[in-house]
């Protein structure tokens, strides 16, 4: 066969080879251009799944026990003791006396004070009452006034229980104050003790994420608080075994727990059921993100136009403006908060 005839016969093979090479080059270009300029890959479900199902952190993060409350068996069998015991009963079973079907008055939304102040206000880092008597009266930046224990109690009734205030002279207010003072009877004036306030919790290096928080809620929280966050009422319909976390019967947007940093610290220390500050069940990320999710849900609104008269004293995570800086409402509510703190030396959450 002549050389020219061989080249003619090889031509179709060369054409096919060129076509294959061209197709390969085009495919590589498409992949590269898609990675550079196309939409990001849908990685969120993987992140959400990992965050939601991650197991609890190691126990024993804190080695100090929280300050113990006095033994209720030591409440005296006197008229003063009966008042203290009634105050404790009002904290533990608020709805029975002050709720929508209350036997005394109808003031609150059906939750009990104990739903947030666990074990009648004695559990460590669970809105513990022990230092209240030692630190009140005190100047609070939120109101711009010196507040008494009575005022602080009514703040909770009006905000966390989305209700109305008790008269300072009422039997119920006097009993609650007597119980709070009895709890703090051994704490020197002006001193805070370990286990009161909120747990310290480092900020995330990003904004909190309600989308991830929704998956955390489904994995860790909804078995008690329900798929729609409406809690589980007690069998007699008077109060809640597990309180509603949003909706018409939950705390309103003027409550302290509506601040994401407060709620994150609280759930880290005490949630889900059975967790304690030294044996947590949530990772830090889970606590931050589920707090963001819960506080992104609808709830009652409270007009708070008189809160924070000095706006420069607002916490970095206060969810409503105006602010003494140019950061957005979104960033104040969900973070990241480090830049806000950096703009206000000395301010923190």
Buried (B, 14 or more C-beta within 10 A) or exposed (E): EEEEEEEEEEEEEEEEEEEEEEEEEEEEEEEEEEEEEEEEEEEEEEEBEEBBEBEBBEEEEBEEEBBEBBEBEEBEEEEEBBBBBBBBBBBBBBBBBBBBEBEBBEBBBBBBBBBBBBBBBBBBBBBBBBBBBBBBEBEBBBBBBEBBBBBBBBBBBBBBBBBEBBEBEBBBBBBBBBBBBBBBEEBEEEEEBBBBBBBEBEBBEEBBBBBBBBBBBBBBBBEBBBEEBBBBBBEEEBBBEBBBBBBEBBBBBBBBBBBBBBBBBBBBBBBBEEBBBBBBBBBBBBBBBBBBBBBBBEBBEBEEEEBBEEBEBBBBBBBBEEBBBEBEEEBBBBBBBEEBBEEBEEBEB
